[in-house]
Amino acid sequence: MAEVIPPDAKVLLKEELKKLRDDIFFWVFTEKGVNQDRARFTISLIKELVSLSPKIHLKRLTPQKAKVYGVTVSPSVLINPDRYRIAFLGAPTGEEGRGLLITMLLVSQGRGILSDESSERLKGLKEDREVVVLVSPTCPYCPQQVSLAVSAAVEAPERVSVKVASIVENRDLVDRYGITSVPSTVIDGNLVATGVQPEEAFVDSLFTGSPPKVKVVEPTKEVVERDVVIVGAGPAGLTAAIYAERAGLDTVVLEKGAIGGQVAITPVVENYPGFTRIPGKTLMDMMAQQAMQYAEIHLSEEVLDVKRRRDGRFLVITNRGRYLSRALILCTGATHRRLGVPGEERFLGRGVSYCATCDGYFFKGKKVIMVGGGNSAVTEALYLDSIGVEVTLVHRRDKLRAEKKLQESLFQRGIPVLWNTVVEEIKGEEMVTEVRLRDLKENRSYTMKTDGVFIAVGYEPVNTVGKKLGLELTEDGYIKVDSAQRTSLPGVYAAGDITGGIKQIVTAVGQGAVAAVSAFEDLTTPYWKSSSEKS
């Protein structure tokens, strides 16, 4: 079997593995004749990791020993089972493999990524908890949820066990919990979350064994002073961080979700200069690695409030702490626009999805519709078709808005399009089973059987922070900026999709750079102060 880790990745990985403290023992279970290709992949992956560090070891788990550990899925990987209860059920391919590498590093250090407050809380956990995180090879958000679960298992090994279950080998779990979106987290048999949880919400779930109640966490940390606070870690935010720090500005990036924004869930990017074709997640990982060489990036940190003080500085209050900054760069992006039809909210995660990259694997061999007619809708329809999903595009007009190349690919593949058609209702019992459509040209409604509804009908600005600051907005709620990315409030800049206009990676990157340079120039020579004040 060919090597599964690319040579260039091995060089970087070998350097990273020098950070290992304790030895890592991978106990691998495979069953003869079951999932042989994926079993061979798993063995090859672990053997290659063993060759990169003397601290990594491979042990084969016999069927008898596997029963002792409650392992029945082939292939499966246990990590240091003599000390921890952490298992990967299924071959760790793609993003699942990244989750395995993160787990290896956390186990070796004997310390998770949880905050000191969360770690202290875990000491008070009185009941045993079994956490199952369902993941897929193409879900860029899954490793973040896996790292939270594994951190709890590392820091409370006597109480918390974790199983990272690939949806490929664990269809029984998928069917049992009615899951059509990843990551999905199950605690003691209860589905507690779909999507990445904030750290505090995950820890709450460990204590209750049920979905957490929404609450605002009062910041308790001391105020941290920075020259610039950047809100959002998409292409614009990461670029702004690089340029701000290179200009000598002490910078921190706050991101409430995962790095990369919408780009991270784009299957393939074909119009970013320098890369003829590259997965969106890979491109964002490269940007993030470069940005982290300059600035701090805080994940799962949500801005709750922003106040402008009399001295012109900004007090930024998050779920983790408080920051006092001289300038703000808002790169909060945009989120998926909803259809607003009956059944859309009810079936979210049960057949309704806004991310084909994350959830497409659930629908292999099944029938779905993709609603929309722009670049995102056509790109995701092509992706679904490529992985064996029977997809039909539903578009409200008689022509697509997508780029010519994408349209050509769509028609060459023979993907059917329902023109002049809108979704009126999404229907089903526990899961989506059909949709009611309306033909606008013939003015008639009809039902269509489908297993899933993927939606890509544009975006809406994520603009809570901008509204709190009272910034001037467009009619659609996007932040107004000038050619220097300045907003209507001195010291506040905006870049990327939050400013509206052309929603492209290159645009976001360019605006991020301009915003950072403008912030540096304005902090050096504030344009809003009079000549006497400047001197």
C-alpha positions in Angstrom: 0.0 0.0 0.0 1.3 3.5 -0.9 2.3 5.8 1.9 -0.6 7.6 3.4 1.2 10.6 4.8 2.7 12.8 2.1 6.5 13.4 2.2 6.2 17.1 2.9 3.7 16.5 5.7 6.0 14.0 7.2 8.8 16.6 7.5 6.5 19.0 9.4 5.0 16.2 11.5 8.3 14.8 12.5 9.2 18.2 13.9 5.9 18.5 15.7 6.3 15.0 17.3 9.4 16.2 19.0 7.0 17.8 21.5 5.8 14.4 22.7 6.4 14.0 26.4 5.0 10.6 27.4 5.1 7.6 25.1 2.1 6.9 22.9 0.8 3.3 22.5 -1.7 2.8 19.7 -3.6 -0.4 20.2 -5.2 -1.3 16.8 -8.0 -3.8 16.3 -8.9 -5.2 12.9 -11.1 -8.2 12.1 -10.2 -10.4 9.2 -12.4 -9.8 6.1 -14.1 -6.7 7.6 -13.4 -3.3 6.0 -10.1 -4.6 4.7 -9.1 -1.5 2.8 -9.8 0.9 5.7 -8.1 -1.6 8.1 -5.0 -1.6 5.9 -5.1 2.2 5.8 -5.2 2.4 9.6 -2.3 0.0 10.1 -0.2 1.9 7.5 -1.0 5.2 9.1 0.1 4.1 12.6 3.2 2.4 11.2 4.3 5.6 9.5 3.7 7.5 12.7 5.9 5.0 14.5 8.7 5.6 12.0 8.6 9.3 12.8 9.2 9.1 16.5 10.7 6.7 19.0 8.0 7.6 21.5 5.2 6.1 19.3 4.4 2.4 19.5 2.0 0.0 17.7 0.3 -2.9 19.4 -2.2 -5.3 17.8 -5.4 -5.9 19.8 -6.6 -9.5 19.7 -10.3 -10.2 19.4 -10.3 -11.5 23.0 -8.6 -8.3 24.3 -10.9 -6.2 22.2 -13.9 -7.6 24.0 -12.4 -6.6 27.3 -12.2 -3.0 26.1 -15.7 -3.2 24.6 -14.4 -2.8 21.0 -16.3 -4.4 18.2 -15.8 -2.1 15.2 -13.1 -2.9 12.7 -10.8 -1.0 12.4 -10.5 0.7 15.8 -7.6 2.4 17.6 -7.2 2.8 21.3 -4.7 5.3 22.7 -2.8 4.5 25.9 -5.7 2.3 27.1 -3.9 1.4 30.3 -4.4 5.0 31.5 -7.1 6.5 29.4 -10.4 5.4 27.9 -10.1 6.9 24.4 -11.0 5.0 21.2 -11.3 5.9 17.5 -14.0 3.6 16.0 -13.3 3.5 12.3 -10.4 4.4 10.0 -9.0 7.8 10.8 -9.0 9.3 7.3 -9.1 12.9 6.3 -10.3 15.2 9.1 -10.7 12.2 11.4 -7.0 11.6 11.0 -6.3 15.2 12.2 -8.4 14.4 15.2 -6.3 11.4 16.0 -3.1 13.5 15.7 -4.5 16.1 18.1 -5.5 13.3 20.5 -2.0 11.9 20.4 -0.4 15.2 21.3 -2.9 15.8 24.2 -2.4 12.3 25.6 1.3 12.6 25.5 1.3 15.9 27.3 -1.3 14.6 29.9 -3.1 17.9 29.6 -6.0 19.0 27.4 -6.9 22.4 25.8 -9.5 23.3 28.5 -9.2 26.6 30.3 -8.1 26.5 34.0 -11.7 27.2 35.0 -13.1 24.2 33.1 -10.3 22.0 34.3 -11.1 22.9 37.9 -14.8 22.3 37.3 -14.1 18.8 36.0 -12.6 17.9 39.4 -16.1 18.1 40.8 -17.6 15.6 38.3 -19.2 12.8 40.4 -20.7 10.6 37.7 -19.1 8.5 35.0 -19.7 9.9 31.5 -19.4 8.1 28.1 -18.9 10.7 25.3 -19.4 9.6 21.7 -18.4 12.2 19.0 -19.7 11.2 15.5 -17.4 12.6 12.8 -16.8 12.3 9.0 -13.6 12.4 6.9 -14.6 15.8 5.3 -15.9 17.7 8.3 -13.4 20.6 9.1 -15.2 21.3 12.4 -15.0 17.8 13.8 -11.4 17.9 15.2 -12.3 20.9 17.3 -15.2 19.0 19.0 -12.9 15.9 19.3 -10.3 17.9 21.1 -12.8 19.1 23.7 -14.0 15.6 24.4 -10.5 14.1 24.5 -9.3 16.9 26.8 -12.0 15.9 29.3 -11.0 12.3 29.1 -7.3 13.2 29.6 -8.0 15.5 32.6 -10.7 13.3 34.2 -9.7 9.8 33.1 -11.5 8.1 36.0 -14.8 9.7 35.0 -14.8 10.4 31.3 -14.5 7.9 28.4 -14.5 9.0 24.7 -15.3 7.3 21.5 -14.7 9.1 18.3 -17.0 7.3 15.8 -16.6 7.6 12.1 -20.0 7.7 10.4 -18.5 5.4 7.7 -18.2 2.3 10.0 -20.8 3.3 12.6 -24.0 3.4 10.6 -25.8 1.8 13.6 -25.1 4.9 15.7 -26.1 7.2 12.9 -29.4 5.5 12.6 -29.9 5.1 16.3 -29.7 8.8 17.0 -31.1 10.0 13.6 -27.9 12.0 12.8 -27.4 13.7 9.5 -24.9 16.3 10.5 -21.5 16.3 12.1 -19.9 16.7 14.5 -22.7 15.3 16.7 -22.0 14.6 20.4 -23.8 11.9 22.4 -23.3 11.7 26.2 -24.6 8.6 28.0 -26.9 7.8 25.1 -28.4 11.4 24.8 -27.7 13.5 21.8 -26.6 16.8 23.4 -25.2 18.8 20.5 -24.9 19.1 16.8 -22.0 21.2 15.6 -19.0 22.4 17.6 -19.9 23.4 21.2 -18.3 26.3 23.1 -16.1 24.9 25.8 -18.3 26.0 28.6 -21.4 24.4 27.0 -19.6 21.1 26.5 -18.5 21.0 30.1 -22.0 21.8 31.2 -23.2 18.8 29.1 -20.8 16.6 31.0 -22.3 17.5 34.3 -26.0 17.3 33.2 -25.8 14.6 30.5 -28.1 16.7 28.5 -28.0 19.7 26.1 -26.8 22.8 28.0 -29.0 25.7 28.8 -28.0 29.0 27.2 -26.3 31.3 29.6 -24.0 34.3 29.6 -20.7 33.6 31.4 -19.5 36.5 33.4 -15.9 37.3 32.5 -13.6 37.0 35.5 -10.1 37.4 34.0 -8.0 40.6 34.3 -8.2 43.1 31.5 -5.6 42.3 28.8 -4.3 45.3 26.8 -3.6 45.0 23.1 -3.0 47.5 20.3 -5.5 45.7 18.0 -8.3 43.2 18.6 -9.4 41.4 15.5 -12.9 39.7 15.6 -13.1 36.7 13.3 -10.5 34.2 11.9 -11.5 33.9 8.3 -9.3 35.0 5.4 -9.7 38.7 6.2 -9.0 38.3 10.0 -6.0 36.1 9.5 -4.5 38.4 6.9 -5.1 41.4 9.1 -3.3 39.7 11.9 -0.3 39.0 9.8 -0.1 42.6 8.6 -0.8 44.2 12.0 1.8 42.3 13.8 4.4 42.9 11.1 3.7 46.6 11.5 4.6 46.2 15.2 1.0 46.2 16.6 0.4 43.8 19.5 -2.6 41.8 18.2 -5.0 39.1 19.2 -7.6 37.3 17.0 -10.9 36.2 18.7 -12.9 33.5 16.9 -16.1 32.1 18.4 -16.2 29.1 16.0 -13.5 27.4 13.9 -10.7 29.0 11.8 -11.5 29.6 8.2 -15.1 30.7 8.1 -17.1 29.7 5.0 -13.9 28.9 3.1 -13.1 26.0 5.5 -16.2 24.2 4.4 -15.7 24.9 0.6 -14.9 21.5 -1.0 -12.6 22.9 -3.7 -11.3 26.4 -4.4 -10.3 27.0 -8.0 -10.0 30.8 -8.3 -7.4 31.7 -5.6 -4.2 32.9 -7.3 -1.3 30.5 -7.0 -3.4 27.4 -6.6 -5.1 25.9 -9.6 -7.2 23.7 -7.3 -7.0 23.4 -3.5 -9.5 22.3 -0.8 -10.8 25.2 1.1 -9.9 23.7 4.4 -6.3 23.2 3.3 -6.0 26.8 2.1 -7.3 28.1 5.5 -5.0 25.8 7.4 -2.0 27.3 5.5 -3.2 30.8 6.3 -3.7 30.0 9.9 -0.3 28.4 10.3 1.3 31.6 8.9 -0.9 33.9 11.1 0.0 32.0 14.2 3.6 32.7 13.7 2.8 36.4 14.4 -0.4 36.7 16.5 -2.4 34.9 19.1 -5.5 33.2 17.8 -8.2 32.4 20.5 -10.8 29.9 19.4 -14.2 29.4 21.0 -14.0 32.9 22.3 -17.1 34.9 21.5 -17.4 38.7 21.8 -20.4 39.5 24.1 -20.1 43.2 24.3 -17.9 46.1 23.1 -17.7 49.6 24.7 -15.8 52.7 23.6 -14.2 54.5 26.5 -13.7 58.2 26.9 -10.0 57.8 26.1 -10.9 56.4 22.7 -9.9 52.8 23.5 -12.3 49.9 23.3 -13.3 47.5 26.1 -14.0 44.1 24.5 -15.9 41.6 26.7 -15.9 38.0 25.7 -17.0 34.7 27.3 -13.4 34.2 28.4 -12.1 37.6 29.5 -11.7 41.3 28.8 -9.5 43.2 26.4 -8.6 46.8 26.2 -7.5 47.8 22.6 -6.6 50.9 20.7 -8.2 49.6 17.5 -10.8 47.0 16.4 -10.8 45.2 13.1 -14.2 43.4 12.5 -14.0 40.4 10.2 -17.1 38.6 11.4 -18.2 37.5 8.0 -21.6 36.3 6.9 -23.7 33.2 7.7 -26.0 31.1 5.6 -29.3 32.7 4.7 -32.4 30.6 5.6 -35.3 29.9 3.3 -37.7 30.7 6.1 -40.1 27.9 5.1 -42.0 25.5 7.4 -39.9 22.5 8.4 -36.5 24.2 7.9 -35.8 24.7 11.5 -37.4 21.5 12.7 -35.4 19.3 10.4 -32.0 21.1 10.8 -29.5 18.3 11.4 -32.2 15.7 10.4 -32.1 16.1 6.7 -31.6 19.9 6.3 -28.0 21.1 5.9 -26.1 24.2 4.9 -22.8 22.3 4.5 -22.4 19.6 1.9 -18.8 19.1 2.8 -19.7 18.3 6.4 -22.8 16.2 5.9 -22.7 14.9 2.3 -21.3 11.5 3.5 -24.7 10.7 5.1 -26.5 10.8 1.8 -24.3 8.5 -0.4 -26.7 6.5 -2.6 -29.6 8.7 -1.5 -31.6 11.5 -3.2 -31.3 15.1 -2.2 -32.0 18.6 -3.5 -29.6 21.5 -3.5 -31.5 24.9 -3.3 -29.7 27.9 -4.9 -28.1 29.0 -8.1 -24.9 30.8 -7.2 -21.3 29.6 -7.0 -21.8 27.9 -3.6 -24.9 26.0 -4.6 -23.3 24.7 -7.9 -20.0 23.9 -6.2 -21.7 21.9 -3.5 -24.0 20.1 -6.0 -20.9 19.0 -7.9 -19.3 17.8 -4.7 -22.4 15.8 -3.7 -22.6 14.2 -7.2 -18.9 13.3 -7.0 -19.4 11.3 -3.8 -22.3 9.3 -5.1 -25.3 11.4 -4.0 -28.2 11.8 -6.4 -28.7 15.5 -6.4 -31.1 17.8 -8.1 -30.6 21.6 -8.2 -33.6 23.7 -7.4 -33.4 27.4 -8.6 -36.0 30.1 -8.4 -34.9 31.7 -11.8 -34.5 30.5 -15.4 -30.7 31.0 -15.4 -27.9 30.4 -12.9 -25.7 33.1 -11.2 -22.7 30.8 -10.9 -19.5 31.2 -12.8 -19.5 29.9 -16.4 -16.9 27.2 -15.6 -19.1 25.8 -12.7 -22.2 25.9 -14.9 -20.3 23.9 -17.6 -19.3 21.3 -15.1 -22.9 21.0 -13.8 -24.3 20.4 -17.2 -21.5 18.1 -18.3 -22.3 15.9 -15.2 -25.9 15.8 -16.2 -27.1 17.1 -12.8 -30.8 17.9 -13.3 -32.1 21.5 -12.6 -35.6 22.5 -11.7 -35.9 26.0 -13.1 -38.3 28.7 -11.8 -39.0 26.6 -8.7 -39.0 27.3 -5.0 -39.3 25.2 -1.8 -42.6 25.9 0.0 -42.3 23.3 2.8 -39.9 20.6 4.1 -41.8 17.6 5.4 -41.2 14.3 7.2 -41.6 12.5 10.5 -38.3 12.1 12.4 -36.3 12.8 9.2 -36.9 14.6 5.9 -38.9 12.5 3.5 -40.2 15.0 1.0 -40.5 18.6 0.0 -43.4 20.7 -1.4 -42.2 22.7 -4.4 -43.9 25.4 -6.4 -43.3 25.9 -10.1 -43.4 29.7 -10.4 -43.9 29.6 -14.2 -46.9 27.3 -14.1 -48.1 28.5 -10.7 -48.6 25.0 -9.3 -47.4 23.1 -6.2 -46.3 19.5 -6.1 -44.4 17.2 -3.7 -41.1 15.5 -4.4 -39.6 12.6 -2.4 -36.1 13.4 -1.1 -33.8 12.3 1.7 -32.2 15.6 2.3 -32.4 19.4 1.6 -29.1 21.3 1.2 -29.5 25.1 1.1 -27.1 27.7 -0.4 -29.2 30.8 -1.1 -26.7 33.5 -0.1 -25.6 35.0 3.1 -26.5 37.4 5.9 -24.0 39.6 7.8 -22.9 38.4 11.2 -23.0 41.9 12.7 -23.8 41.9 16.4 -20.6 43.7 17.2 -21.1 46.4 14.6 -24.6 47.1 15.8 -23.4 47.3 19.5 -20.9 50.0 18.3 -23.6 51.9 16.4 -21.7 51.7 13.1 -23.2 53.0 9.9 -24.7 50.0 8.0 -26.1 49.4 4.5 -29.8 48.5 4.0 -28.8 44.8 4.1 -27.0 45.2 7.4 -23.4 45.1 6.1 -20.9 47.5 7.6 -20.1 50.6 5.5 -16.4 51.3 5.0 -14.3 53.7 2.9 -11.4 52.8 0.7 -9.1 52.4 3.7 -11.6 49.9 5.4 -12.5 52.6 8.0 -16.0 52.5 9.4 -18.0 55.4 10.7 -16.4 55.1 14.1 -12.7 56.2 14.5 -10.5 53.3 15.4 -12.8 50.6 14.0 -12.2 48.9 10.7 -14.0 46.1 8.9 -12.9 43.6 6.2 -14.2 40.6 4.3 -17.8 39.5 3.8 -19.1 41.7 6.7 -18.6 44.7 4.3 -20.8 43.2 1.6 -19.8 43.5 -2.0 -17.9 40.7 -3.8 -17.7 37.7 -1.5 -14.4 36.2 -2.6 -11.3 35.0 -0.7 -9.0 37.4 -2.6 -11.3 40.3 -1.8 -11.3 39.4 1.9 -7.5 39.0 2.0 -6.9 42.3 0.3 -9.3 44.1 2.6 -7.7 42.5 5.7 -4.3 43.8 4.7 -5.7 47.3 4.0 -7.5 47.4 7.3 -4.4 46.5 9.3 -2.2 49.0 7.4 -4.9 51.7 8.0 -5.0 50.8 11.7 -1.2 51.2 12.0 -1.2 54.5 10.1 -4.1 55.9 12.1 -2.7 54.9 15.5 0.5 56.6 14.5 -1.2 59.7 13.2 -4.9 59.7 14.3 -6.9 61.4 11.5 -9.7 62.1 13.9 -7.7 64.4 16.1 -7.0 68.0 15.5 -3.5 69.2 14.7 -3.0 70.5 18.3 -4.1 67.2 19.8 -1.7 65.2 17.6 1.3 67.3 18.7 
